[in-house]
Amino acid sequence: MDSHGQDEQRVVWAVVGTGIGPLLLAATHAGLVNVVFHATDAVRERAVERLAARLGTEPVEDPASPLLAEAIRQVEAYFAGERHDFDLPLDWSLISGFNRQVLRELARGVPYGTVVGYGDLAGRVGQPGGAQAVGAAMGANPLPVVVPCHRVVESDGGIGGFGGGLETKRKLLALEGVLPEPLF
């Protein structure tokens, strides 16, 4: 097929075991498009249905796909403590507007082992006082872990919310050395 053929519309997915449970990774020709926490059978089924509806094509489970190979390698290296940054093409088609702007700034400007407040991140994108809108953007993040919404915390030192659950956020921050490892 040519560069404008059906291959460009292909969406592939695979599940990767991690220290925070199974993650579903999905990719298109443009890059990694979705990361889904707690990818049990029911969660996977709903995620694949949502992707089909949003992207207009039926995602195919294909863990050996070249579209996923590098993403899988980098996610595994991150959870093994061998990688601090993701260097992957990202497909931003599931997010737009202010949310995309905030997530791009987060990906670019908040490195491994650091955190940023919701309000501080709002200021970085020219929206001082937009902490709640930043919180909504974090909740809409289609690429958690890779676009590190777990690094956004409350200005008073609280951990804040997290779509993957607070225990998952704590584990990610502990992996990055921001919080101590849980005792049990």
C-alpha positions in Angstrom: 0.0 0.0 0.0 1.1 3.5 -0.6 1.8 6.0 2.2 -1.8 7.1 2.1 -3.3 3.6 2.2 -4.9 1.5 4.8 -1.7 0.9 6.8 -1.7 4.5 7.9 -5.1 3.9 9.6 -3.8 0.8 11.4 -4.1 0.8 15.2 -2.2 -1.9 17.0 -2.2 -2.7 20.7 -0.5 -5.0 23.2 -0.4 -5.4 27.0 2.8 -5.0 28.9 3.3 -6.3 32.5 4.8 -3.6 34.7 5.4 -2.9 38.4 2.1 -1.1 38.5 0.1 -3.8 36.8 -0.7 -4.5 33.1 -0.6 -1.5 30.8 -2.3 -1.5 27.4 -0.2 0.3 24.8 -1.7 1.3 21.5 0.0 2.9 18.5 -0.8 4.2 15.0 1.6 5.0 12.1 2.1 8.4 13.8 3.2 7.0 17.2 2.0 5.9 20.5 -1.6 7.0 20.9 -2.8 5.5 24.1 -1.6 4.0 27.4 -4.3 2.4 29.6 -3.8 1.4 33.3 -5.0 -1.8 34.9 -5.5 -3.5 31.6 -7.5 -6.5 32.7 -9.8 -8.2 30.2 -12.8 -5.9 30.9 -10.6 -2.7 30.8 -8.9 -3.8 27.6 -12.2 -4.5 25.9 -13.6 -1.0 26.8 -10.3 0.6 25.8 -10.2 -1.1 22.4 -13.9 -0.1 21.8 -13.1 3.5 22.7 -10.1 3.6 20.4 -12.2 2.1 17.5 -14.9 4.7 18.0 -12.4 7.6 18.3 -10.0 6.6 15.5 -12.5 5.1 13.1 -10.7 1.7 12.7 -10.7 -1.5 14.7 -7.5 -1.9 16.8 -5.7 -5.1 16.3 -3.8 -6.9 19.1 -0.3 -7.3 17.7 2.5 -7.3 20.3 5.1 -8.0 17.6 4.1 -4.9 15.5 7.0 -2.6 14.6 4.7 0.2 15.6 4.8 -1.0 19.2 8.3 -2.5 19.5 10.1 0.6 20.7 7.3 1.8 23.0 7.3 -1.7 24.7 11.1 -1.6 25.0 11.2 1.8 26.5 8.3 1.2 28.9 10.0 -2.0 30.1 13.3 -0.2 30.6 11.5 2.6 32.5 10.0 0.2 35.0 13.3 -1.6 35.3 14.9 1.7 36.4 17.1 1.7 33.3 15.4 4.6 31.5 14.4 8.1 32.7 13.1 9.7 29.5 10.8 8.4 26.7 12.0 9.1 23.2 9.0 8.0 21.2 6.9 9.5 18.4 3.5 10.3 20.0 0.2 10.5 18.2 -1.7 13.4 19.9 -5.0 12.8 18.0 -6.9 11.8 21.1 -6.4 15.2 22.7 -6.6 18.8 21.5 -6.7 22.4 22.6 -5.7 23.5 26.1 -5.4 19.9 27.2 -2.9 19.1 24.5 -0.9 22.3 25.2 -0.6 21.4 28.9 0.4 17.8 28.2 3.0 18.8 25.7 4.5 21.2 28.3 4.4 18.5 30.9 6.2 16.0 28.6 8.8 18.6 27.6 9.3 20.5 30.8 9.0 18.2 33.8 11.9 15.7 33.9 12.2 12.4 35.7 12.4 12.7 39.4 10.8 16.1 39.7 7.3 17.3 40.3 5.3 20.4 39.4 2.2 22.0 41.0 -1.0 22.2 39.0 -0.9 26.0 39.3 2.7 26.2 38.3 2.0 24.1 35.2 -1.0 26.4 34.4 1.4 29.4 34.6 3.8 27.7 32.2 1.2 27.6 29.5 0.0 31.2 30.1 -3.0 30.4 32.2 -2.2 31.6 35.7 -5.1 30.6 38.0 -5.9 27.6 35.7 -4.9 24.9 38.2 -8.3 23.2 38.0 -8.2 23.2 34.2 -4.7 21.6 34.4 -6.2 18.9 36.7 -8.8 18.2 34.0 -6.1 18.0 31.4 -4.2 15.4 33.6 -7.4 13.4 33.9 -7.8 13.4 30.1 -4.2 12.3 29.4 -4.4 9.5 26.8 -0.6 8.8 27.4 0.0 8.4 31.1 3.4 7.3 32.3 4.9 8.4 28.9 3.4 11.9 29.3 4.1 11.9 33.1 0.9 13.3 34.7 1.9 11.5 37.8 4.5 14.3 38.3 1.8 16.9 38.8 1.0 17.5 42.5 -0.8 19.9 44.7 1.0 23.2 45.7 0.5 22.4 49.4 2.5 19.2 49.1 -0.5 16.9 48.6 -0.2 14.1 46.0 -3.3 15.2 44.1 -5.6 12.9 42.1 -4.7 10.3 39.5 -6.7 8.4 36.9 -4.7 5.3 37.6 -5.4 5.5 41.3 -3.4 7.1 44.1 -1.4 3.9 44.9 -0.3 3.8 41.2 0.8 7.5 41.4 2.7 6.8 44.7 4.5 3.8 43.0 5.5 5.9 40.0 6.8 8.7 42.2 8.7 6.2 44.3 10.2 4.6 41.2 11.5 8.1 40.2 12.8 8.7 43.7 10.4 11.5 44.6 8.7 9.5 47.3 10.0 6.7 49.5 9.1 3.1 48.5 6.0 2.0 50.3 6.8 -0.1 53.3 4.3 -2.8 52.3 
